[in-house]
Amino acid sequence: MRKDVLLPGLAVAGGALGFGLRLLQWTTAYDPETQLFAPGAPVTWALLLLSGALVLAFFLLSRDMKLSADIQSAFRCPSTGYMTMMAASAMLLLGGGVLGLLDGMAQLQLWRIDPETHLLTYPAALILCALLCFLAGPATLMLGKGAYRGALAPVSSLLVVFPPMAALAWLFATHLAHGTDPVLMDYGFTLAAVALLMLAHYYTAAFFHNRPHPRRATFCALMGVFLGLTSLADRPSAFYAALTAAFLLSALANVWVLLRSSYGPPWPKRLLDARMPLGAKDEDADPDAALNQDE
């Protein structure tokens, strides 16, 4: 099986299995009275072993990645499935921005009522993340459109920085929300998922600034997808669930493009012609005809 199919499929299948194990862990290994997980629970070991196995598999299977230095070629993807995932990610980012503003204003009200118990940094982080999501959503949609049509604009190097910036604010807000929890198992999968999804988008942005790290981008995206799906079993708020789904979809779409460019066969010519920018097809196909028309 081709690695551009195997690796994303392994991440999604592993995430579905991790989601089930995490739900089982909450059901069988968690004590609501002590708010602790039972030490040495078989389901906990199974979840940790699954995570370790996927870390090893993703690291070993992506060691031989080779990509074109041309950004247009590396991120060319005339697939409707890819464009659908990027559009869905953009819509979820915009929806997450609205939810983040609502959560941030609610937390800000709590801070005004009791500033000694509630820190101002948490609502500030939520509001900052929400505002950045309003920029990251359209940026994701435009980047997806450019890759789909094979015409990434020069402004892409600016647009591509907004998703990792929003993810960084999301990571900061996640850390603040759980920073006082002494039980790492309560939030460890969520925090790791946010961190890896942020790194996946950071390394994707690095391609557009002449700093490509294909293996790092691939590893972080694949593990981010796995942990993101697993963390949904923690029953996050609507805001965190929307951002998890948004960054998970865009990470999965981008890593599939990178793996397809490295391991997959060339795209069929019919797809490339169908997604070619308007006006480019006829001119590239028959430059003499265009010249004669001008004459």
VENGIWO-V804863 format. One record per backbone hydrogen bond with DSSP energy under -1.0 kcal/mol. NH is the residue of the N-H (numbers start at 1). CO is the residue of the C=O. E is the energy in kcal/mol with one decimal. If there is no record, write none. Layout:
<<NH	CO	E> <NH	CO	E>>
This chain:
<<5	2	-1.2> <6	2	-2.8> <7	3	-2.2> <9	5	-1.7> <10	6	-2.6> <11	7	-2.2> <12	8	-2.4> <13	9	-2.8> <14	10	-2.7> <15	11	-2.1> <16	12	-2.3> <17	13	-2.3> <18	14	-2.9> <19	15	-2.5> <20	16	-1.8> <21	17	-2.5> <22	18	-2.6> <23	19	-2.2> <24	20	-2.2> <25	21	-2.3> <26	22	-2.3> <27	23	-1.8> <28	24	-2.9> <29	25	-2.1> <31	36	-2.7> <35	31	-2.3> <38	29	-3.5> <41	38	-1.3> <45	41	-1.9> <46	42	-2.4> <47	43	-2.1> <48	44	-2.2> <49	45	-2.7> <50	46	-2.2> <51	47	-2.0> <52	48	-2.4> <53	49	-2.6> <54	50	-2.1> <55	51	-2.1> <56	52	-2.1> <57	53	-2.4> <58	54	-2.9> <59	55	-2.0> <60	56	-2.4> <61	57	-2.5> <65	62	-1.1> <74	70	-2.6> <75	71	-2.3> <76	73	-1.0> <77	147	-2.2> <79	77	-1.3> <83	79	-1.9> <84	80	-2.3> <85	81	-2.0> <86	82	-2.2> <87	83	-2.4> <88	84	-2.5> <89	85	-2.3> <90	86	-2.2> <91	87	-2.3> <92	88	-2.3> <93	89	-2.2> <94	90	-2.0> <95	91	-2.4> <96	92	-2.9> <97	93	-1.9> <98	94	-1.7> <99	95	-2.3> <100	96	-2.7> <101	97	-2.0> <102	98	-2.0> <103	99	-2.6> <104	100	-2.8> <105	101	-2.4> <106	102	-2.0> <107	103	-2.6> <108	104	-2.1> <109	105	-1.8> <110	106	-1.7> <111	107	-2.0> <112	108	-1.9> <113	109	-1.7> <114	110	-2.6> <118	114	-2.1> <124	120	-1.9> <125	121	-2.3> <126	122	-2.3> <127	123	-2.5> <128	124	-2.4> <129	125	-2.5> <130	126	-2.4> <131	127	-2.4> <132	128	-2.2> <133	129	-1.8> <134	130	-1.3> <136	132	-2.8> <137	133	-2.4> <139	135	-1.7> <140	136	-2.6> <141	137	-2.0> <142	138	-2.5> <143	139	-2.4> <144	140	-2.3> <145	141	-2.2> <146	142	-2.3> <147	143	-2.4> <148	144	-2.3> <149	145	-2.3> <151	146	-2.5> <156	153	-2.2> <157	154	-1.1> <158	155	-1.4> <159	155	-2.3> <160	156	-2.5> <161	158	-1.3> <162	159	-1.4> <165	161	-1.6> <166	162	-2.5> <167	163	-2.4> <168	164	-2.1> <169	165	-2.0> <170	166	-2.1> <171	167	-2.4> <172	168	-2.2> <173	169	-2.4> <174	170	-2.4> <175	171	-2.4> <176	172	-2.2> <177	173	-2.1> <178	174	-1.3> <181	178	-1.7> <186	183	-1.3> <188	184	-2.5> <191	187	-2.7> <192	188	-2.4> <193	189	-2.1> <194	190	-2.3> <195	191	-2.3> <196	192	-2.4> <197	193	-2.4> <198	194	-2.1> <199	195	-2.2> <200	196	-2.4> <201	197	-1.7> <202	198	-2.0> <203	199	-2.8> <204	200	-1.5> <205	201	-2.2> <206	202	-1.6> <208	205	-1.0> <209	206	-1.3> <210	207	-1.0> <211	206	-2.6> <217	213	-2.6> <218	214	-2.4> <219	215	-2.6> <220	216	-2.6> <221	217	-2.1> <222	218	-2.6> <223	219	-2.6> <224	220	-2.1> <225	221	-2.3> <226	222	-2.2> <227	223	-2.8> <228	224	-2.4> <229	225	-2.3> <230	226	-2.1> <231	227	-2.8> <233	230	-1.6> <234	231	-2.0> <235	232	-1.2> <241	237	-2.7> <242	238	-2.4> <243	239	-2.1> <244	240	-2.4> <245	241	-2.4> <246	242	-2.4> <247	243	-2.7> <248	244	-2.0> <249	245	-2.3> <250	246	-2.1> <251	247	-2.2> <252	248	-2.4> <253	249	-2.5> <254	250	-2.5> <255	251	-2.5> <256	252	-1.8> <257	253	-1.7> <258	254	-2.2> <259	255	-2.6> <260	256	-2.6> <261	257	-2.5> <262	258	-1.5> <263	259	-3.3> <272	268	-1.8> <273	269	-2.7> <274	270	-1.7> <275	271	-1.7> <280	277	-2.0> <284	280	-2.6> <285	281	-2.2> <286	282	-2.0> <290	286	-1.5> <291	287	-2.0> <292	288	-2.7> <293	289	-2.1> <294	290	-1.6> <295	291	-1.8>>
